Amino acid sequence: MFAMKRFLMCVLLLVSLTGASIGCTGFRVVSRDGSIIAARTLEFEFDLESKIMVVPRGTFMTAFTTGWEGLSWNVKYGYVGANALGMDLVADGINEVGLACGAFYFSGCAGYQELQREFYRETLSQYDLVGWILGNFATVDEVKTALENIRVYGLAIMVTESTVMPLHHIVYDAKGGCIVIEYVEGELNIHENPLGVITNNPTFDWHLQNLSNYVNLTPVNIKSSKLGDFEIKATGNGTGLLGLPGDNTSPSRFVRAAFYSHGEVKPAHAKEAVTLAWHILNALDIPEGLVVNEELGWVVTRDIAYWSAVRDLTNRVYYYRTYGDLNIRKVELDRIDFSSGNIRFLNMSHEQSYIDVTDEIK
């Protein structure tokens, strides 16, 4: 635990010194048969050394606090997710009844509740929220009700000053419900999310309002228009989305994810929806070297999409791939025995491999 804290201190210190805003993007795809697919990227400035984490029912969990025993619970629903920094905490995941939750960076906006002794038994940190939600609830409505009865404080792990990792969270359920959870100036804000999209700062309601600036965009091609008697002809396909922002800022990624995940043609079923989700993730990927922070001419940090995940909420499957290996792997929750046992881990990182089809040439 000490080594983990020391590493997290270094991460938070470098992030605070560079004034960085770390990017992640999430979205939802709904198929014609009602299957719900939720996908995300995980960009960070350092390798979080994430592993797949499998948590069985009945596991006793205690909030990650500073000296006091915080909220504790026994896991009601087994879940699978990706952790970070060797912690027994997931940053993203799906449970055995098809509820998914993920944490996203929320720089400059997050303001958590105060840590007060009299409420410590109902208090957890921002790092605990994903695991608490996955382990206890089956629907978005259950989560909304339960959030009113807990307190979330910003856990700071720092040597010289109080620096809190700012996070907000998104929750999806298999019935189509979706909310964004944000703590701003010590107040809980639960936003209904009709689009299923999330990125980073500013606040979620700002992102929805910002879509008004793109009211003209449509997947349908615009073939021509007129200026007086002069006809302006399109140079090719794609004119309907002319003006869609292509940079990697949080507002631009939100707009891009919103339009990409709501195209004119819906996938027929879950399998097609999963494939579509991976295609959208390709369009949101951030290769190394395109988002960097410099100090005195030296590259200090750089955003990399270390891993991406697709959660099939209808069939309870967790798909993932990493920056170093684009082969897609999956964990089928229905095949896991969540009835007992310890927390288990599985390495996510692998070297890139390729399928050699040379011998198939005839």
C-alpha positions in Angstrom: 0.0 0.0 0.0 2.9 2.4 0.8 4.5 1.9 -2.6 1.1 2.5 -4.3 0.6 5.7 -2.3 4.1 6.9 -3.2 3.6 6.3 -6.9 0.2 8.1 -6.7 1.9 11.0 -5.0 4.3 11.3 -7.9 1.5 11.1 -10.5 -0.6 13.8 -8.8 2.4 16.1 -8.3 3.4 16.0 -11.9 -0.2 16.5 -13.0 -0.5 19.5 -10.7 2.8 21.0 -11.8 1.9 20.8 -15.5 -1.7 22.0 -15.1 -2.7 19.1 -17.1 -6.2 18.1 -18.1 -6.3 14.4 -18.7 -8.7 13.1 -21.3 -11.2 10.3 -21.4 -14.3 9.8 -23.6 -17.4 7.6 -23.0 -20.5 7.0 -25.1 -23.4 4.5 -25.6 -24.7 2.6 -28.6 -28.2 1.2 -28.6 -29.2 -1.4 -31.2 -32.5 -1.9 -32.9 -33.3 -4.9 -30.7 -32.7 -2.8 -27.5 -29.2 -4.1 -26.7 -27.2 -1.5 -24.7 -23.5 -1.1 -25.3 -21.3 1.4 -23.4 -17.8 2.2 -24.4 -14.9 4.4 -23.2 -11.3 5.4 -23.6 -8.8 5.8 -20.8 -6.2 8.5 -21.5 -3.6 9.3 -18.9 -0.2 10.9 -18.8 1.4 7.9 -17.2 0.8 4.1 -17.5 -1.6 3.3 -14.7 -0.6 -0.4 -14.9 -4.2 -1.4 -15.0 -5.3 -5.0 -14.5 -8.6 -6.7 -15.0 -10.1 -7.1 -11.5 -12.8 -9.7 -10.7 -14.7 -9.2 -7.4 -17.0 -11.9 -6.2 -20.2 -11.6 -4.2 -19.8 -11.3 -0.5 -16.5 -9.6 -0.6 -16.1 -7.2 2.3 -15.1 -3.7 1.2 -14.1 -0.6 3.2 -13.8 2.9 1.8 -10.3 4.1 1.1 -9.9 6.7 3.8 -7.3 8.6 5.8 -7.2 7.2 9.3 -10.9 6.7 9.9 -13.0 3.6 9.1 -15.3 4.8 6.4 -18.3 3.3 4.7 -18.1 -0.5 4.5 -20.3 -3.0 2.6 -20.5 -6.6 1.4 -20.6 -6.9 -2.3 -24.1 -7.8 -3.5 -23.3 -8.2 -7.2 -20.1 -9.6 -8.5 -18.3 -7.4 -11.0 -15.4 -7.1 -13.5 -13.4 -4.0 -14.2 -10.1 -2.3 -14.7 -8.1 -1.1 -11.7 -5.2 1.4 -11.5 -1.9 1.6 -9.6 -2.2 -1.8 -8.0 -5.2 -0.8 -5.9 -8.2 -3.0 -5.0 -10.3 -0.3 -6.6 -11.8 -0.2 -10.1 -11.8 2.8 -12.3 -14.3 1.2 -14.7 -16.4 -1.9 -14.9 -19.6 -3.8 -15.3 -21.5 -6.0 -12.8 -23.2 -9.3 -13.2 -26.7 -7.7 -13.7 -25.5 -5.3 -16.5 -24.8 -2.1 -14.6 -21.7 -0.2 -15.8 -19.8 2.6 -14.1 -16.7 4.6 -14.9 -14.6 7.4 -13.5 -13.5 10.3 -15.7 -11.1 13.1 -15.0 -12.9 16.4 -14.0 -10.2 19.0 -13.7 -11.1 22.5 -12.4 -14.6 21.6 -11.5 -14.7 18.8 -8.9 -15.4 20.0 -5.3 -16.2 17.2 -2.9 -17.9 17.2 0.5 -16.0 17.8 3.7 -14.7 14.8 5.7 -16.5 15.0 9.0 -16.0 12.6 11.9 -19.7 12.3 12.7 -20.4 11.1 9.1 -17.4 8.8 8.6 -19.5 5.6 8.6 -21.4 6.9 5.5 -18.4 8.4 3.8 -16.3 7.1 0.9 -13.7 8.7 -1.3 -13.9 9.6 -5.0 -11.8 6.5 -5.7 -14.3 4.2 -4.1 -17.4 5.3 -5.9 -17.1 3.0 -9.0 -16.7 -0.2 -6.9 -19.4 0.8 -4.4 -21.9 1.4 -7.3 -21.0 -1.8 -9.2 -21.1 -4.0 -6.0 -24.4 -2.8 -4.7 -26.9 -1.8 -7.4 -28.7 -3.1 -10.5 -30.3 0.1 -11.9 -29.6 3.8 -12.3 -32.7 4.6 -10.1 -31.2 2.5 -7.2 -27.9 4.4 -7.5 -29.7 7.8 -7.5 -31.6 6.9 -4.3 -28.5 5.6 -2.5 -26.3 8.6 -3.4 -28.6 10.8 -1.3 -27.6 8.7 1.8 -23.8 8.9 1.5 -21.0 11.5 1.5 -18.1 11.6 -1.0 -14.9 13.4 -0.1 -11.8 14.1 -2.1 -9.0 11.9 -0.9 -5.7 13.7 -1.2 -2.5 11.7 -1.2 0.3 14.2 -1.3 3.5 15.0 0.6 3.6 18.8 0.7 0.1 19.9 -0.1 -3.5 18.8 -0.5 -4.0 17.7 -4.1 -7.1 15.8 -4.9 -7.6 13.7 -8.0 -10.8 15.3 -9.5 -13.2 12.8 -10.9 -16.8 12.6 -12.1 -18.7 9.4 -12.9 -21.1 7.9 -15.4 -23.5 5.1 -14.7 -25.4 3.0 -17.3 -27.9 0.2 -16.7 -29.2 -2.5 -19.0 -32.7 -0.9 -19.2 -31.2 2.2 -20.9 -30.9 4.5 -17.9 -27.8 6.8 -17.7 -26.7 9.4 -15.3 -23.6 11.6 -14.6 -22.5 12.1 -11.0 -20.7 15.3 -10.3 -19.7 16.9 -7.0 -19.2 20.7 -7.4 -18.5 23.1 -4.5 -19.5 20.3 -2.1 -22.9 19.7 -3.7 -24.0 16.5 -5.3 -25.3 17.0 -8.8 -27.0 14.0 -10.6 -27.5 14.7 -14.3 -29.8 12.6 -16.4 -27.8 11.7 -19.5 -30.1 11.2 -22.6 -27.1 10.9 -25.0 -25.0 8.5 -22.9 -21.9 10.6 -23.6 -19.2 11.9 -21.2 -15.8 13.5 -21.4 -14.1 15.8 -18.9 -14.5 19.4 -17.8 -16.5 21.6 -17.9 -19.6 20.3 -16.1 -22.0 18.0 -17.9 -24.8 20.5 -18.3 -22.3 22.9 -20.1 -21.5 20.2 -22.6 -25.2 19.6 -23.4 -25.7 23.4 -23.9 -22.6 23.5 -26.1 -24.3 21.2 -28.5 -26.5 24.1 -29.6 -23.4 25.4 -31.4 -23.6 22.4 -33.7 -27.4 22.4 -34.4 -26.7 22.4 -38.1 -24.8 19.1 -38.2 -26.4 16.0 -39.7 -25.2 12.7 -41.0 -27.1 13.4 -44.2 -25.0 14.8 -47.0 -25.8 18.3 -48.3 -25.4 18.1 -52.0 -25.6 21.8 -52.9 -26.8 25.3 -51.9 -27.3 28.6 -53.6 -25.9 32.1 -53.1 -28.1 34.2 -55.3 -28.1 32.6 -58.7 -24.8 30.8 -58.0 -25.0 27.1 -57.1 -22.4 25.8 -54.7 -21.9 22.1 -55.3 -20.4 19.7 -52.7 -17.0 18.3 -53.3 -18.0 14.9 -52.1 -19.6 13.0 -49.2 -19.4 14.1 -45.6 -20.8 17.6 -46.0 -23.5 17.1 -43.4 -20.9 17.0 -40.6 -18.8 19.8 -42.0 -17.7 21.7 -39.0 -17.6 18.8 -36.6 -14.6 19.5 -34.3 -11.6 17.2 -34.7 -9.3 18.3 -31.9 -8.7 16.4 -28.7 -10.1 19.0 -26.2 -12.8 17.7 -23.9 -15.6 19.8 -25.5 -14.7 18.7 -29.0 -14.5 15.1 -28.0 -17.9 15.3 -26.4 -19.4 16.7 -29.6 -17.7 14.1 -31.8 -18.7 11.2 -29.6 -22.3 12.5 -29.4 -22.7 12.6 -33.2 -20.7 9.4 -33.9 -22.8 7.4 -31.5 -26.1 8.7 -32.9 -25.8 8.0 -36.6 -28.7 7.5 -39.1 -28.2 3.7 -39.2 -28.7 1.7 -36.0 -27.0 -1.7 -35.5 -29.4 -4.6 -35.6 -28.2 -6.4 -32.4 -25.5 -6.5 -29.7 -22.8 -8.0 -31.9 -23.2 -5.2 -34.5 -23.4 -2.6 -31.8 -20.1 -3.8 -30.2 -18.4 -3.6 -33.6 -19.8 -0.1 -34.1 -18.5 0.9 -30.7 -15.0 -0.2 -31.6 -15.1 1.8 -34.9 -16.2 4.9 -32.9 -13.4 4.3 -30.4 -11.0 4.3 -33.4 -12.1 7.8 -34.2 -11.6 9.0 -30.6 -8.2 7.3 -30.1 -5.2 9.6 -29.1 -1.9 8.3 -30.5 1.2 9.1 -28.5 2.7 12.5 -29.2 -0.4 14.4 -30.2 -1.3 15.8 -26.8 1.8 16.9 -24.8 2.7 19.3 -22.0 6.1 21.1 -22.2 8.1 22.9 -19.6 11.1 24.9 -20.7 11.1 23.1 -24.0 11.0 19.6 -22.6 8.1 17.2 -23.0 7.0 16.6 -19.4 3.9 14.6 -19.9 1.8 13.3 -22.8 -1.7 11.9 -23.1 -2.0 8.3 -24.4 -5.1 6.2 -24.7 -3.7 3.4 -22.6 -6.7 1.2 -22.9 -10.3 1.2 -24.2 -13.2 -0.8 -23.1 -16.6 -1.8 -24.5 -19.2 -3.1 -22.0 -22.1 -5.2 -23.4 -24.7 -4.5 -20.7 -27.3 -6.8 -22.2 -25.1 -9.9 -22.5 -22.8 -8.9 -19.6 -19.5 -9.0 -21.5 -16.4 -6.7 -20.8 -14.3 -6.2 -23.9 -11.0 -4.3 -23.8 -7.8 -3.6 -25.7 -4.6 -1.7 -24.8 -2.4 0.9 -26.5 0.3 -1.7 -27.1 -2.0 -4.5 -28.3 -5.0 -3.7 -30.5 -6.3 -7.3 -30.3 -9.6 -7.2 -28.6 -10.1 -9.5 -25.5 -13.2 -10.2 -23.6 -14.5 -11.4 -20.2 -17.9 -13.1 -20.2 -19.4 -12.4 -16.8 -22.0 -15.2 -17.1 -19.2 -17.7 -17.2 -17.6 -16.5 -13.9 -18.5 -18.0 -10.6 -19.1 -15.0 -8.4 -20.5 -17.0 -5.5 -17.2 -17.1 -3.5 -13.5 -16.7 -3.5 -11.0 -13.9 -3.4 -10.5 -10.9 -5.6 -8.6 -12.0 -8.7 -6.5 -10.1 -11.2 -5.5 -10.5 -14.8 -2.8 -8.6 -16.7 -4.2 -6.4 -19.4 -0.9 -5.6 -21.1 0.4 -7.8 -24.0 2.7 -7.3 -26.9 1.0 -6.7 -30.2 0.5 -9.9 -32.2 -0.7 -10.4 -35.8 -2.5 -13.2 -37.5 -0.3 -14.6 -40.3 -2.4 -15.7 -43.3 0.5 -16.3 -45.6 -0.1 -20.1 -45.7 -3.7 -19.5 -46.7 -2.6 -18.0 -50.0 -3.2 -20.6 -52.8 
